[in-house]
């Protein structure tokens, strides 16, 4: 469910214009500290959308052709922690 949320541009889903991520719209913007903070807030909101998961940490970095996100999550019903890495690539989309 979380990965699916990242496939949508915010505003793309007609029934819920707040669903999705802002990252697709800012992928080509200069990677500043303010932009990084905005991305962290967006990711936190998306992960908190699912009541079964809690965010432990989020690291956002840029790389040569996009933005990489590393999250540490805890699945609440089972108290299992996992890492998730997502790359938003300018040419290849979501990796």
C-alpha positions in Angstrom: 0.0 0.0 0.0 2.8 2.4 0.8 4.7 1.8 -2.4 1.5 2.3 -4.4 1.0 5.7 -2.7 4.4 6.8 -4.0 3.3 5.9 -7.6 0.7 8.7 -7.6 1.4 12.4 -8.1 -0.4 14.4 -5.5 -3.7 15.6 -7.1 -3.8 12.7 -9.6 -6.5 10.7 -7.8 -9.9 12.3 -8.5 -11.6 11.0 -5.4 -8.8 12.3 -3.1 -6.7 15.2 -4.4 -4.4 15.0 -1.3 -3.4 11.3 -2.1 0.0 10.8 -3.6 3.4 12.4 -3.3 4.8 15.8 -4.2 8.2 14.3 -5.2 7.2 13.8 -8.9 6.5 17.5 -9.2 9.8 18.6 -7.5 12.1 15.9 -9.0 13.9 18.4 -11.3 14.2 21.2 -8.7 17.5 22.1 -7.0 18.0 19.9 -4.0 18.1 22.4 -1.1 17.7 21.9 2.6 14.2 23.4 2.4 13.2 20.9 -0.4 14.7 18.1 1.6 12.6 19.0 4.6 9.5 19.3 2.5 10.2 15.8 1.1 10.7 14.3 4.6 7.3 15.8 5.7 5.6 14.4 2.7 7.0 10.9 3.2 6.1 11.0 6.9 2.5 11.9 6.0 2.3 9.2 3.4 3.6 6.5 5.8 1.4 7.7 8.6 -1.5 7.3 6.2 -1.3 3.6 6.9 -2.2 2.9 10.5 -0.3 -0.4 10.5 3.1 1.2 10.1 5.2 3.7 12.1 8.2 5.7 10.9 11.4 5.4 12.8 13.7 7.4 10.5 13.8 9.0 7.1 17.0 9.8 5.1 16.6 11.7 1.8 19.6 12.1 -0.5 20.0 13.2 -4.1 22.0 11.2 -6.6 23.1 11.9 -10.2 19.6 11.4 -11.7 17.1 11.7 -8.9 16.2 11.4 -5.2 16.8 8.4 -3.0 14.8 7.8 0.2 15.8 5.4 2.9 13.1 4.7 5.6 13.2 2.7 8.7 9.6 1.4 9.5 8.0 -0.6 12.2 5.0 -2.8 11.4 2.9 -2.1 14.5 0.8 -5.3 14.9 4.0 -7.4 14.9 6.7 -4.9 16.2 8.8 -5.8 13.2 11.2 -3.2 11.9 12.2 -3.1 8.2 14.1 -0.8 5.9 12.7 0.5 2.7 14.6 2.2 -0.1 12.9 4.1 -2.9 14.5 5.9 -5.8 12.7 8.5 -7.8 14.7 8.5 -11.0 14.3 11.4 -13.6 14.5 9.0 -16.5 13.2 5.6 -15.2 10.5 6.6 -12.7 10.1 4.8 -9.4 12.9 2.2 -8.7 
